[in-house]
Amino acid sequence: MSLVLKSTILSFYKAFNKKAEVIEFKAPYANQLPQFVGSAAKELSLQIDPDAAQTLVDLVGADLRSLVSELEKLKVFLHPKTQATVADVTALVGLGEESAFDITKTCP
């Protein structure tokens, strides 16, 4: 990167910091994901048991967008209930666990 470009970028950030607040958003660590799920569920007016939150993380993984998407599906799946249990999570999210390859292995 050229010196002129670095200088331009640096002056942009200095000017930006004078007019706005910079906030850094870090992804949660793996051990914080169940708490993230609980908070995201609360924003959706959904209550999720701690074990159910951990199960969701175990089944979906660490992708935050996927976790929120599964919570949104869970909310629709549970309606009119608002309390999610491990059984609810495994019933909904567990539906997608088998791949097409797994299913075809069972065919004669």
N, CA and C atoms as a LAMMPS dump frame, in Angstrom:
ITEM: TIMESTEP
0
ITEM: NUMBER OF ATOMS
324
ITEM: BOX BOUNDS ff ff ff
-5.0000000000000000e+02 5.0000000000000000e+02
-5.0000000000000000e+02 5.0000000000000000e+02
-5.0000000000000000e+02 5.0000000000000000e+02
ITEM: ATOMS id mol type element x y z
1 1 1 N 0.856 -1.165 0
2 1 2 C 0 0 0
3 1 3 C 0.903 1.229 0
4 2 1 N 0.554 2.163 -0.808
5 2 2 C 1.402 3.343 -0.932
6 2 3 C 1.265 4.237 0.302
7 3 1 N 2.258 5.051 0.497
8 3 2 C 2.286 5.974 1.63
9 3 3 C 1.148 6.995 1.535
10 4 1 N 0.833 7.429 0.323
11 4 2 C -0.244 8.402 0.117
12 4 3 C -1.589 7.765 0.501
13 5 1 N -1.801 6.538 0.094
14 5 2 C -3.052 5.844 0.406
15 5 3 C -3.19 5.632 1.908
16 6 1 N -2.112 5.222 2.576
17 6 2 C -2.143 5.049 4.029
18 6 3 C -2.478 6.362 4.723
19 7 1 N -1.9 7.437 4.252
20 7 2 C -2.15 8.753 4.832
21 7 3 C -3.611 9.154 4.641
22 8 1 N -4.166 8.881 3.471
23 8 2 C -5.565 9.205 3.187
24 8 3 C -6.498 8.397 4.089
25 9 1 N -6.212 7.12 4.234
26 9 2 C -7.031 6.257 5.092
27 9 3 C -6.959 6.726 6.539
28 10 1 N -5.769 7.027 7.006
29 10 2 C -5.581 7.485 8.381
30 10 3 C -6.33 8.788 8.628
31 11 1 N -6.266 9.726 7.708
32 11 2 C -6.969 11.002 7.9
33 11 3 C -8.483 10.791 7.851
34 12 1 N -8.952 9.851 7.027
35 12 2 C -10.38 9.527 6.998
36 12 3 C -10.841 9.031 8.368
37 13 1 N -10.098 8.085 8.967
38 13 2 C -10.485 7.534 10.263
39 13 3 C -10.425 8.581 11.372
40 14 1 N -9.457 9.473 11.312
41 14 2 C -9.378 10.545 12.307
42 14 3 C -10.601 11.457 12.199
43 15 1 N -10.971 11.828 10.984
44 15 2 C -12.144 12.681 10.777
45 15 3 C -13.419 11.952 11.179
46 16 1 N -13.489 10.685 10.872
47 16 2 C -14.662 9.876 11.218
48 16 3 C -14.829 9.791 12.732
49 17 1 N -13.747 9.567 13.45
50 17 2 C -13.798 9.455 14.912
51 17 3 C -14.234 10.754 15.574
52 18 1 N -13.991 11.902 14.937
53 18 2 C -14.417 13.182 15.496
54 18 3 C -15.929 13.369 15.371
55 19 1 N -16.537 12.773 14.363
56 19 2 C -17.952 12.999 14.083
57 19 3 C -18.844 11.825 14.507
58 20 1 N -18.256 10.699 14.821
59 20 2 C -19.061 9.511 15.144
60 20 3 C -18.367 8.694 16.225
61 21 1 N -19.108 7.783 16.774
62 21 2 C -18.557 6.88 17.775
63 21 3 C -18.294 5.538 17.102
64 22 1 N -17.121 4.999 17.31
65 22 2 C -16.754 3.714 16.74
66 22 3 C -16.971 2.652 17.81
67 23 1 N -17.755 1.647 17.46
68 23 2 C -18.04 0.554 18.385
69 23 3 C -17.581 -0.742 17.737
70 24 1 N -16.821 -1.519 18.472
71 24 2 C -16.333 -2.786 17.955
72 24 3 C -17.269 -3.904 18.401
73 25 1 N -17.684 -4.717 17.465
74 25 2 C -18.556 -5.85 17.754
75 25 3 C -17.766 -7.126 17.547
76 26 1 N -17.499 -7.811 18.642
77 26 2 C -16.765 -9.074 18.567
78 26 3 C -17.744 -10.231 18.678
79 27 1 N -17.484 -11.258 17.916
80 27 2 C -18.303 -12.468 18.01
81 27 3 C -18.047 -13.122 19.365
82 28 1 N -19.076 -13.734 19.937
83 28 2 C -18.867 -14.393 21.23
84 28 3 C -17.955 -15.61 21.094
85 29 1 N -17.253 -15.909 22.176
86 29 2 C -16.441 -17.121 22.233
87 29 3 C -17.372 -18.323 22.308
88 30 1 N -16.86 -19.504 22.029
89 30 2 C -17.674 -20.727 22.007
90 30 3 C -18.424 -20.94 23.318
91 31 1 N -17.786 -20.655 24.443
92 31 2 C -18.45 -20.873 25.733
93 31 3 C -19.516 -19.814 26.025
94 32 1 N -19.587 -18.761 25.211
95 32 2 C -20.585 -17.705 25.387
96 32 3 C -21.783 -17.874 24.453
97 33 1 N -21.73 -18.843 23.563
98 33 2 C -22.801 -19.009 22.579
99 33 3 C -24.154 -19.344 23.21
100 34 1 N -24.221 -20.217 24.228
101 34 2 C -25.54 -20.456 24.836
102 34 3 C -26.165 -19.187 25.428
103 35 1 N -25.351 -18.314 26.007
104 35 2 C -25.878 -17.045 26.521
105 35 3 C -26.353 -16.162 25.369
106 36 1 N -25.619 -16.175 24.253
107 36 2 C -26.047 -15.433 23.07
108 36 3 C -27.411 -15.938 22.6
109 37 1 N -27.577 -17.26 22.574
110 37 2 C -28.849 -17.861 22.155
111 37 3 C -29.965 -17.418 23.094
112 38 1 N -29.697 -17.421 24.4
113 38 2 C -30.706 -16.977 25.364
114 38 3 C -31.104 -15.534 25.15
115 39 1 N -30.142 -14.67 24.902
116 39 2 C -30.424 -13.251 24.663
117 39 3 C -31.189 -13.045 23.354
118 40 1 N -30.77 -13.752 22.316
119 40 2 C -31.453 -13.637 21.027
120 40 3 C -32.883 -14.163 21.126
121 41 1 N -33.066 -15.23 21.887
122 41 2 C -34.41 -15.777 22.087
123 41 3 C -35.289 -14.768 22.814
124 42 1 N -34.731 -14.123 23.821
125 42 2 C -35.492 -13.124 24.58
126 42 3 C -35.948 -11.983 23.675
127 43 1 N -35.095 -11.564 22.747
128 43 2 C -35.465 -10.512 21.798
129 43 3 C -36.625 -10.939 20.904
130 44 1 N -36.777 -12.26 20.729
131 44 2 C -37.88 -12.793 19.922
132 44 3 C -39.094 -13.154 20.782
133 45 1 N -39.067 -12.719 22.063
134 45 2 C -40.122 -13.052 23.026
135 45 3 C -40.26 -14.563 23.202
136 46 1 N -39.131 -15.22 23.224
137 46 2 C -39.067 -16.667 23.366
138 46 3 C -38.177 -16.984 24.56
139 47 1 N -38.598 -17.917 25.381
140 47 2 C -37.775 -18.359 26.494
141 47 3 C -37.181 -19.71 26.12
142 48 1 N -35.897 -19.89 26.381
143 48 2 C -35.239 -21.139 26.041
144 48 3 C -34.463 -21.633 27.248
145 49 1 N -34.657 -22.908 27.572
146 49 2 C -33.938 -23.51 28.692
147 49 3 C -32.439 -23.485 28.402
148 50 1 N -31.6 -23.362 29.428
149 50 2 C -30.147 -23.37 29.203
150 50 3 C -29.67 -24.631 28.478
151 51 1 N -30.243 -25.786 28.825
152 51 2 C -29.85 -27.026 28.138
153 51 3 C -30.296 -27.002 26.676
154 52 1 N -31.451 -26.404 26.419
155 52 2 C -31.939 -26.291 25.045
156 52 3 C -31.054 -25.346 24.238
157 53 1 N -30.591 -24.271 24.875
158 53 2 C -29.683 -23.337 24.197
159 53 3 C -28.38 -24.045 23.833
160 54 1 N -27.861 -24.847 24.752
161 54 2 C -26.628 -25.592 24.476
162 54 3 C -26.855 -26.616 23.368
163 55 1 N -28.001 -27.264 23.371
164 55 2 C -28.321 -28.236 22.324
165 55 3 C -28.393 -27.555 20.963
166 56 1 N -28.998 -26.371 20.924
167 56 2 C -29.078 -25.623 19.669
168 56 3 C -27.68 -25.296 19.154
169 57 1 N -26.803 -24.859 20.039
170 57 2 C -25.418 -24.554 19.652
171 57 3 C -24.726 -25.816 19.154
172 58 1 N -24.939 -26.938 19.844
173 58 2 C -24.316 -28.193 19.44
174 58 3 C -24.778 -28.645 18.054
175 59 1 N -26.058 -28.441 17.755
176 59 2 C -26.608 -28.887 16.472
177 59 3 C -26.312 -27.927 15.326
178 60 1 N -26.323 -26.627 15.615
179 60 2 C -26.18 -25.623 14.552
180 60 3 C -24.736 -25.181 14.364
181 61 1 N -24.01 -25.031 15.453
182 61 2 C -22.639 -24.55 15.371
183 61 3 C -22.534 -23.102 15.809
184 62 1 N -21.431 -22.461 15.464
185 62 2 C -21.115 -21.131 15.971
186 62 3 C -21.542 -19.992 15.054
187 63 1 N -22.2 -20.289 13.948
188 63 2 C -22.628 -19.228 13.027
189 63 3 C -23.822 -18.501 13.636
190 64 1 N -23.627 -17.236 14.001
191 64 2 C -24.659 -16.473 14.703
192 64 3 C -25.918 -16.303 13.864
193 65 1 N -25.752 -16.073 12.59
194 65 2 C -26.915 -15.905 11.711
195 65 3 C -27.752 -17.187 11.676
196 66 1 N -27.095 -18.329 11.619
197 66 2 C -27.811 -19.607 11.608
198 66 3 C -28.51 -19.858 12.94
199 67 1 N -27.864 -19.486 14.038
200 67 2 C -28.488 -19.657 15.349
201 67 3 C -29.761 -18.827 15.463
202 68 1 N -29.699 -17.572 15.031
203 68 2 C -30.877 -16.704 15.086
204 68 3 C -31.963 -17.22 14.147
205 69 1 N -31.569 -17.687 12.982
206 69 2 C -32.529 -18.23 12.03
207 69 3 C -33.265 -19.434 12.629
208 70 1 N -32.531 -20.303 13.299
209 70 2 C -33.157 -21.471 13.924
210 70 3 C -34.073 -21.058 15.073
211 71 1 N -33.701 -20.007 15.787
212 71 2 C -34.582 -19.493 16.847
213 71 3 C -35.886 -18.959 16.251
214 72 1 N -35.79 -18.272 15.121
215 72 2 C -36.991 -17.757 14.464
216 72 3 C -37.892 -18.906 14.027
217 73 1 N -37.294 -19.974 13.488
218 73 2 C -38.074 -21.152 13.11
219 73 3 C -38.7 -21.8 14.345
220 74 1 N -37.928 -21.839 15.42
221 74 2 C -38.414 -22.429 16.667
222 74 3 C -39.622 -21.668 17.195
223 75 1 N -39.58 -20.356 17.088
224 75 2 C -40.705 -19.539 17.543
225 75 3 C -41.97 -19.882 16.758
226 76 1 N -41.843 -20.015 15.452
227 76 2 C -42.993 -20.375 14.62
228 76 3 C -43.456 -21.794 14.945
229 77 1 N -42.513 -22.703 15.117
230 77 2 C -42.792 -24.108 15.426
231 77 3 C -43.553 -24.238 16.742
232 78 1 N -43.209 -23.429 17.73
233 78 2 C -43.796 -23.528 19.068
234 78 3 C -45.125 -22.797 19.208
235 79 1 N -45.392 -21.841 18.332
236 79 2 C -46.567 -20.972 18.495
237 79 3 C -47.812 -21.78 18.832
238 80 1 N -48.548 -21.472 19.849
239 80 2 C -48.555 -20.268 20.671
240 80 3 C -47.657 -20.356 21.909
241 81 1 N -46.981 -21.486 22.127
242 81 2 C -46.085 -21.582 23.275
243 81 3 C -44.909 -20.625 23.105
244 82 1 N -44.295 -20.256 24.218
245 82 2 C -43.131 -19.378 24.15
246 82 3 C -41.93 -19.969 24.889
247 83 1 N -42.056 -21.169 25.436
248 83 2 C -40.976 -21.808 26.189
249 83 3 C -40.408 -22.954 25.347
250 84 1 N -39.106 -22.898 25.039
251 84 2 C -38.448 -23.924 24.239
252 84 3 C -37.64 -24.857 25.13
253 85 1 N -37.801 -26.144 24.9
254 85 2 C -37.076 -27.16 25.661
255 85 3 C -36.109 -27.899 24.739
256 86 1 N -35.311 -28.782 25.322
257 86 2 C -34.39 -29.6 24.533
258 86 3 C -35.179 -30.43 23.519
259 87 1 N -36.31 -30.974 23.94
260 87 2 C -37.131 -31.786 23.031
261 87 3 C -37.604 -30.964 21.835
262 88 1 N -37.98 -29.721 22.072
263 88 2 C -38.414 -28.845 20.978
264 88 3 C -37.273 -28.591 19.996
265 89 1 N -36.101 -28.294 20.539
266 89 2 C -34.94 -27.993 19.694
267 89 3 C -34.567 -29.214 18.857
268 90 1 N -34.501 -30.382 19.486
269 90 2 C -34.115 -31.578 18.731
270 90 3 C -35.19 -31.97 17.725
271 91 1 N -36.466 -31.708 18.057
272 91 2 C -37.543 -32.019 17.113
273 91 3 C -37.454 -31.158 15.868
274 92 1 N -37.112 -29.894 16.035
275 92 2 C -37.065 -28.986 14.891
276 92 3 C -35.717 -29.014 14.19
277 93 1 N -34.672 -28.769 14.92
278 93 2 C -33.335 -28.664 14.312
279 93 3 C -32.822 -30.04 13.927
280 94 1 N -33.192 -31.047 14.699
281 94 2 C -32.767 -32.411 14.401
282 94 3 C -33.323 -32.931 13.093
283 95 1 N -34.359 -32.275 12.542
284 95 2 C -34.949 -32.707 11.276
285 95 3 C -33.949 -32.638 10.137
286 96 1 N -33.028 -31.689 10.19
287 96 2 C -32.081 -31.505 9.099
288 96 3 C -30.753 -32.206 9.306
289 97 1 N -30.663 -33.076 10.289
290 97 2 C -29.375 -33.698 10.582
291 97 3 C -28.934 -34.69 9.515
292 98 1 N -29.866 -35.408 8.908
293 98 2 C -29.494 -36.407 7.924
294 98 3 C -29.263 -35.746 6.572
295 99 1 N -28.197 -36.131 5.93
296 99 2 C -27.929 -35.608 4.598
297 99 3 C -28.563 -36.542 3.564
298 100 1 N -28.595 -36.112 2.343
299 100 2 C -29.135 -36.948 1.272
300 100 3 C -28.351 -38.245 1.154
301 101 1 N -27.053 -38.196 1.437
302 101 2 C -26.225 -39.392 1.364
303 101 3 C -26.619 -40.395 2.437
304 102 1 N -26.929 -39.907 3.64
305 102 2 C -27.354 -40.781 4.727
306 102 3 C -28.677 -41.45 4.388
307 103 1 N -29.576 -40.711 3.781
308 103 2 C -30.897 -41.246 3.456
309 103 3 C -30.778 -42.314 2.355
310 104 1 N -29.938 -42.076 1.344
311 104 2 C -29.816 -43.036 0.259
312 104 3 C -29.109 -44.311 0.69
313 105 1 N -28.325 -44.261 1.75
314 105 2 C -27.66 -45.464 2.246
315 105 3 C -28.674 -46.471 2.769
316 106 1 N -29.829 -45.995 3.211
317 106 2 C -30.839 -46.892 3.755
318 106 3 C -31.7 -47.516 2.667
319 107 1 N -31.601 -47.008 1.419
320 107 2 C -32.382 -47.556 0.322
321 107 3 C -31.72 -48.838 -0.197
322 108 1 N -32.55 -49.81 -0.612
323 108 2 C -31.964 -51.071 -1.141
324 108 3 C -31.271 -50.902 -2.462
